[in-house]
Amino acid sequence: MRGRGRAAALLVVLGAVLSVLLGTGTAQAAGYRYWSFWEGSGSGWAYATQGPSMVRPDDGSVQGFRFAVSADSEDAAKPRRSPDFAKICADTPAKDGTKRVALVIDPGTAADAPQGETPPPPRTACAQVPKDASSAEALASVAKPLRYGSDALLCAISGYPVAGCGEQVSGTTGTESGRATASAPTSASDSGGSGGGPSAGVLFGVGAVLLLGIAAVAQARRRRG
């Protein structure tokens, strides 16, 4: 009886640990609502490793901006239009002393919009700017007004959204808390990783408890037999 009691107690502990882990995974299922920055090529979209104010694209480049809720660069939503420079800048001839940068601006879906706001439709534009212009300057030439946070995080393009900047959004409740920084959404390491689940050490501990529970049950059965 004593062996069976120990086994039962260990299994109860295991159940409690698993419940905590499941609860932790749910609590961490959150992201940030922000404009992500992308660089286009023939193979599609790649998450930019630098902010738009740091990138100085070449003539013929395609840059993308997508508004959505995402935890980090690995799960960030890409612009929903292809990076087709020839199509976007078809009506903008080359001009000496300037460069052409094709822009894809995707305000995202209603599910990602702040409460009370409706995202405008996606659009494209061909910015013709000085050769030394940054991606941010190219965007400003075709999509004013822009709004930036005090930490240089891009908050709004063409006035959308009206308010807010990098708010943390719960994946389960839809509530908002905290605020992203200019660098927080750019990589998994900055935002605490992409998994959002328990660490390897915790999983190892759960496995140890499970093995102990199995061993205790087996021992109780041997004694009873």
KEKE-3310 file (N, C-alpha, C; in steps of 0.2 Angstrom, whole numbers, plus 5000, padded with zeros to 4 digits):
npx = (5004:5010:5019:5011:5005:5015:5018:5006:5007:5018:5014:5004:5011:5018:5007:5003:5015:5015:5003:5006:5016:5009:5001:5010:5015:5004:5002:5013:5011:5011:5012:5019:5012:5016:5024:5033:5049:5054:5065:5065:5067:5070:5067:5058:5052:5063:5066:5071:5088:5092:5086:5074:5079:5093:5096:5101:5095:5099:5096:5082:5079:5067:5057:5048:5034:5025:5011:5007:5003:5016:5028:5041:5055:5055:5041:5035:5023:5023:5024:5009:5010:5019:5037:5039:5048:5049:5035:5030:5037:5035:5029:5038:5051:5069:5080:5093:5104:5096:5087:5077:5065:5055:5041:5031:5017:5009:4995:4990:4978:4961:4961:4973:4972:4972:4961:4945:4950:4952:4961:4969:4968:4981:4995:5005:5020:5031:5046:5055:5070:5084:5101:5108:5098:5089:5080:5069:5068:5064:5052:5045:5044:5033:5023:5017:5008:5021:5024:5035:5041:5049:5060:5064:5056:5046:5030:5018:5012:5007:4998:4992:4993:4981:4985:4996:5010:5019:5013:5012:5003:4991:4991:4980:4970:4969:4971:4981:4998:5012:5026:5034:5052:5063:5071:5066:5057:5064:5072:5073:5080:5080:5067:5065:5065:5058:5049:5042:5039:5042:5058:5073:5078:5068:5059:5067:5067:5053:5053:5061:5053:5043:5049:5052:5039:5034:5043:5040:5027:5029:5037:5028:5018:5026:5028:5015:5012)
npy = (4994:5006:5008:5010:5021:5031:5030:5035:5048:5053:5053:5062:5074:5075:5077:5090:5097:5096:5103:5116:5119:5118:5129:5139:5139:5144:5157:5163:5164:5176:5191:5205:5220:5228:5237:5227:5225:5222:5214:5213:5200:5190:5178:5179:5186:5193:5194:5210:5214:5225:5241:5252:5265:5263:5256:5257:5256:5249:5255:5248:5240:5231:5235:5230:5232:5227:5226:5218:5206:5198:5187:5187:5188:5176:5171:5181:5190:5190:5203:5203:5204:5201:5204:5213:5222:5226:5227:5236:5248:5251:5262:5272:5280:5278:5290:5302:5304:5299:5286:5271:5264:5251:5249:5239:5240:5234:5234:5224:5213:5213:5206:5209:5222:5237:5239:5246:5251:5250:5242:5249:5245:5234:5242:5247:5256:5267:5273:5287:5293:5302:5296:5292:5290:5283:5268:5272:5285:5284:5278:5288:5297:5293:5289:5297:5302:5297:5289:5289:5281:5286:5278:5276:5266:5261:5267:5270:5270:5281:5286:5275:5263:5274:5277:5270:5259:5246:5238:5225:5210:5198:5181:5174:5181:5193:5205:5219:5224:5232:5236:5235:5237:5246:5236:5224:5216:5211:5199:5182:5180:5192:5193:5183:5171:5159:5149:5149:5140:5128:5127:5117:5111:5111:5102:5091:5089:5085:5073:5066:5065:5058:5045:5041:5040:5029:5019:5018:5013:5001:4995:4994:4985:4974:4971:4969:4958)
npz = (5000:5004:4994:4983:4986:4986:4972:4967:4972:4966:4953:4954:4956:4944:4935:4940:4937:4923:4920:4924:4914:4903:4905:4905:4892:4886:4891:4886:4873:4864:4855:4845:4839:4825:4812:4801:4792:4775:4763:4745:4733:4718:4723:4732:4748:4761:4778:4784:4790:4796:4801:4792:4791:4790:4779:4763:4748:4732:4715:4707:4717:4729:4742:4756:4767:4781:4791:4806:4819:4827:4835:4833:4821:4814:4814:4808:4798:4780:4767:4756:4743:4728:4726:4713:4704:4690:4687:4697:4695:4682:4675:4679:4673:4671:4678:4677:4691:4701:4709:4708:4718:4722:4731:4743:4752:4765:4774:4782:4790:4796:4808:4813:4816:4826:4840:4834:4823:4805:4793:4779:4761:4754:4745:4731:4727:4717:4721:4717:4721:4728:4724:4736:4745:4759:4764:4772:4768:4755:4757:4764:4754:4747:4755:4765:4780:4790:4806:4820:4834:4850:4851:4838:4832:4819:4818:4811:4794:4781:4790:4796:4809:4818:4831:4845:4846:4843:4853:4865:4862:4868:4864:4867:4874:4868:4874:4878:4882:4889:4878:4862:4858:4847:4842:4847:4839:4829:4829:4834:4846:4852:4856:4865:4859:4847:4850:4862:4872:4886:4893:4889:4901:4910:4903:4904:4918:4920:4913:4921:4933:4927:4924:4937:4943:4935:4939:4952:4952:4946:4956:4966:4961:4960:4974:4978:4971)
capx = (5000:5014:5022:5006:5004:5021:5017:5001:5009:5023:5010:5000:5016:5019:5001:5004:5020:5012:4998:5010:5020:5004:4999:5016:5015:4998:5004:5019:5008:5010:5017:5019:5008:5020:5026:5039:5052:5056:5068:5062:5071:5067:5065:5052:5054:5067:5066:5077:5092:5093:5080:5074:5083:5100:5097:5102:5094:5101:5091:5080:5077:5060:5056:5041:5032:5019:5008:5004:5005:5020:5032:5048:5056:5053:5034:5032:5019:5026:5019:5005:5011:5026:5042:5040:5050:5047:5028:5028:5040:5034:5027:5042:5057:5075:5082:5100:5105:5091:5086:5070:5064:5049:5038:5025:5015:5003:4993:4988:4971:4957:4962:4979:4971:4971:4953:4942:4953:4951:4967:4967:4970:4988:4996:5012:5022:5038:5049:5061:5074:5092:5105:5110:5092:5088:5073:5065:5067:5060:5045:5042:5042:5027:5018:5016:5012:5024:5025:5040:5042:5055:5066:5065:5052:5041:5023:5012:5013:5001:4993:4989:4987:4981:4988:4999:5016:5023:5010:5012:4996:4991:4988:4974:4965:4968:4973:4987:5002:5019:5028:5040:5057:5065:5075:5063:5054:5068:5075:5070:5084:5078:5061:5065:5065:5052:5045:5037:5037:5046:5065:5075:5079:5061:5057:5071:5064:5047:5055:5064:5047:5039:5052:5051:5032:5034:5047:5037:5021:5032:5039:5022:5015:5030:5027:5009:5012)
capy = (5000:5012:5009:5012:5028:5035:5031:5040:5055:5056:5055:5069:5079:5075:5081:5097:5100:5097:5109:5123:5120:5120:5136:5144:5140:5148:5164:5166:5164:5183:5194:5213:5223:5232:5236:5224:5228:5216:5216:5208:5198:5185:5172:5181:5191:5191:5199:5214:5213:5232:5246:5256:5271:5261:5253:5262:5251:5251:5256:5242:5236:5231:5235:5228:5234:5223:5227:5212:5204:5193:5187:5188:5188:5169:5170:5188:5189:5194:5206:5198:5205:5199:5209:5213:5228:5228:5229:5242:5254:5251:5269:5277:5279:5280:5297:5303:5307:5296:5278:5269:5259:5248:5248:5236:5242:5230:5236:5218:5211:5216:5202:5212:5229:5239:5240:5252:5253:5246:5243:5251:5240:5234:5245:5247:5263:5267:5280:5290:5297:5303:5289:5290:5290:5277:5265:5276:5291:5282:5277:5295:5301:5291:5286:5301:5304:5292:5291:5285:5281:5289:5274:5275:5261:5263:5266:5271:5272:5284:5287:5269:5265:5281:5277:5264:5258:5240:5235:5217:5207:5192:5177:5170:5185:5199:5211:5222:5226:5233:5239:5233:5242:5246:5230:5218:5212:5209:5192:5177:5180:5198:5193:5178:5165:5159:5143:5151:5134:5127:5126:5110:5109:5109:5096:5085:5087:5082:5066:5062:5063:5052:5039:5040:5037:5022:5014:5017:5009:4994:4992:4993:4979:4968:4970:4966:4951)
capz = (5000:5004:4987:4978:4988:4983:4965:4966:4974:4960:4947:4955:4955:4937:4932:4941:4933:4916:4920:4924:4908:4898:4906:4904:4885:4884:4893:4882:4866:4863:4850:4845:4834:4822:4805:4799:4786:4771:4757:4740:4727:4714:4726:4737:4753:4767:4784:4784:4796:4798:4800:4785:4791:4790:4773:4757:4743:4725:4710:4705:4723:4731:4749:4759:4774:4783:4798:4808:4825:4827:4841:4831:4813:4812:4812:4805:4791:4774:4762:4752:4736:4726:4725:4706:4702:4684:4687:4701:4692:4675:4673:4681:4669:4675:4678:4680:4698:4705:4709:4708:4723:4722:4738:4744:4758:4766:4781:4786:4790:4801:4814:4816:4817:4833:4841:4832:4816:4799:4789:4771:4756:4752:4739:4729:4724:4715:4724:4714:4726:4726:4725:4743:4750:4763:4763:4776:4764:4750:4760:4766:4748:4743:4760:4771:4785:4794:4813:4823:4841:4852:4850:4831:4829:4814:4821:4806:4787:4779:4796:4799:4813:4821:4838:4847:4843:4845:4859:4865:4861:4870:4858:4869:4876:4864:4878:4876:4888:4887:4872:4859:4857:4840:4840:4850:4835:4823:4829:4839:4852:4855:4859:4869:4856:4843:4852:4868:4876:4891:4892:4889:4908:4913:4900:4907:4925:4919:4911:4927:4937:4924:4925:4944:4944:4932:4943:4959:4950:4945:4962:4970:4958:4962:4981:4979:4968)
cpx = (5004:5017:5017:5005:5009:5020:5012:5003:5014:5019:5006:5005:5017:5013:5001:5009:5018:5007:5001:5013:5015:5002:5004:5016:5009:4999:5009:5017:5006:5014:5016:5016:5013:5021:5033:5042:5055:5060:5066:5068:5067:5064:5059:5055:5058:5067:5072:5081:5093:5086:5080:5078:5091:5101:5097:5101:5097:5095:5089:5078:5070:5060:5049:5040:5025:5017:5005:5006:5010:5025:5039:5049:5054:5046:5031:5029:5022:5021:5016:5006:5018:5030:5044:5042:5048:5039:5027:5031:5039:5033:5032:5049:5063:5077:5089:5100:5100:5091:5079:5069:5057:5047:5032:5023:5008:5001:4990:4980:4968:4959:4968:4978:4970:4963:4951:4945:4952:4957:4965:4970:4978:4989:5004:5014:5029:5041:5055:5064:5081:5095:5107:5104:5092:5081:5068:5063:5063:5053:5041:5040:5035:5021:5017:5009:5015:5025:5030:5039:5048:5061:5067:5061:5047:5034:5018:5015:5006:4996:4990:4995:4987:4985:4991:5006:5020:5020:5011:5004:4996:4988:4982:4968:4964:4969:4980:4991:5009:5020:5034:5045:5059:5068:5071:5060:5058:5072:5072:5074:5082:5072:5060:5064:5058:5047:5040:5035:5042:5053:5067:5076:5073:5059:5061:5069:5058:5048:5057:5058:5043:5042:5052:5044:5032:5037:5043:5031:5024:5034:5033:5018:5019:5029:5020:5008:5016)
cpy = (5006:5013:5012:5020:5033:5036:5036:5047:5058:5057:5061:5075:5080:5079:5088:5101:5101:5103:5115:5124:5122:5127:5141:5145:5144:5156:5167:5166:5171:5186:5202:5215:5229:5232:5233:5226:5222:5219:5210:5206:5193:5179:5173:5186:5188:5196:5203:5214:5220:5236:5250:5262:5269:5258:5258:5257:5254:5252:5249:5238:5236:5230:5234:5230:5230:5224:5221:5211:5198:5193:5189:5187:5181:5168:5176:5186:5193:5198:5202:5199:5203:5205:5210:5220:5231:5231:5235:5248:5254:5258:5274:5276:5281:5287:5298:5306:5304:5289:5277:5263:5257:5247:5244:5237:5238:5231:5230:5217:5214:5212:5205:5219:5231:5240:5246:5254:5248:5247:5245:5245:5240:5239:5245:5254:5263:5274:5281:5295:5298:5296:5287:5290:5283:5274:5269:5282:5290:5281:5283:5298:5299:5289:5290:5301:5297:5294:5286:5286:5284:5285:5272:5269:5264:5262:5266:5273:5275:5285:5281:5265:5272:5282:5270:5263:5252:5237:5227:5215:5200:5187:5173:5175:5191:5205:5213:5225:5227:5236:5236:5239:5242:5240:5224:5214:5209:5202:5188:5178:5187:5198:5187:5171:5164:5153:5145:5146:5133:5125:5118:5107:5107:5103:5090:5083:5084:5074:5062:5060:5058:5046:5037:5037:5030:5017:5013:5012:5002:4991:4990:4986:4973:4966:4967:4959:4946)
cpz = (5000:4997:4982:4980:4986:4976:4963:4967:4968:4954:4947:4954:4947:4933:4934:4937:4925:4915:4920:4918:4903:4899:4904:4896:4883:4885:4889:4875:4864:4858:4850:4839:4831:4815:4804:4792:4782:4765:4751:4735:4723:4717:4732:4742:4759:4772:4784:4791:4799:4797:4794:4785:4789:4783:4767:4751:4736:4721:4708:4711:4725:4739:4751:4766:4776:4790:4800:4816:4825:4833:4839:4823:4810:4810:4810:4798:4786:4771:4758:4745:4734:4725:4717:4704:4695:4683:4691:4698:4685:4672:4675:4678:4673:4674:4681:4687:4703:4705:4710:4713:4723:4729:4738:4751:4760:4774:4785:4786:4796:4808:4817:4818:4824:4834:4838:4825:4811:4794:4781:4767:4755:4745:4737:4727:4722:4717:4720:4718:4724:4728:4732:4748:4753:4761:4766:4772:4758:4752:4761:4760:4745:4748:4766:4773:4788:4801:4816:4830:4843:4851:4842:4828:4824:4816:4816:4799:4784:4784:4799:4803:4816:4827:4839:4843:4846:4852:4859:4866:4863:4865:4860:4871:4872:4868:4876:4882:4886:4880:4869:4858:4849:4838:4842:4844:4829:4823:4835:4846:4856:4859:4863:4866:4852:4846:4857:4872:4882:4889:4892:4896:4911:4910:4903:4914:4924:4917:4917:4932:4934:4925:4933:4946:4941:4936:4949:4957:4949:4951:4966:4968:4960:4970:4982:4976:4973)
residu = (MET:ARG:GLY:ARG:GLY:ARG:ALA:ALA:ALA:LEU:LEU:VAL:VAL:LEU:GLY:ALA:VAL:LEU:SER:VAL:LEU:LEU:GLY:THR:GLY:THR:ALA:GLN:ALA:ALA:GLY:TYR:ARG:TYR:TRP:SER:PHE:TRP:GLU:GLY:SER:GLY:SER:GLY:TRP:ALA:TYR:ALA:THR:GLN:GLY:PRO:SER:MET:VAL:ARG:PRO:ASP:ASP:GLY:SER:VAL:GLN:GLY:PHE:ARG:PHE:ALA:VAL:SER:ALA:ASP:SER:GLU:ASP:ALA:ALA:LYS:PRO:ARG:ARG:SER:PRO:ASP:PHE:ALA:LYS:ILE:CYS:ALA:ASP:THR:PRO:ALA:LYS:ASP:GLY:THR:LYS:ARG:VAL:ALA:LEU:VAL:ILE:ASP:PRO:GLY:THR:ALA:ALA:ASP:ALA:PRO:GLN:GLY:GLU:THR:PRO:PRO:PRO:PRO:ARG:THR:ALA:CYS:ALA:GLN:VAL:PRO:LYS:ASP:ALA:SER:SER:ALA:GLU:ALA:LEU:ALA:SER:VAL:ALA:LYS:PRO:LEU:ARG:TYR:GLY:SER:ASP:ALA:LEU:LEU:CYS:ALA:ILE:SER:GLY:TYR:PRO:VAL:ALA:GLY:CYS:GLY:GLU:GLN:VAL:SER:GLY:THR:THR:GLY:THR:GLU:SER:GLY:ARG:ALA:THR:ALA:SER:ALA:PRO:THR:SER:ALA:SER:ASP:SER:GLY:GLY:SER:GLY:GLY:GLY:PRO:SER:ALA:GLY:VAL:LEU:PHE:GLY:VAL:GLY:ALA:VAL:LEU:LEU:LEU:GLY:ILE:ALA:ALA:VAL:ALA:GLN:ALA:ARG:ARG:ARG:ARG:GLY)
# end
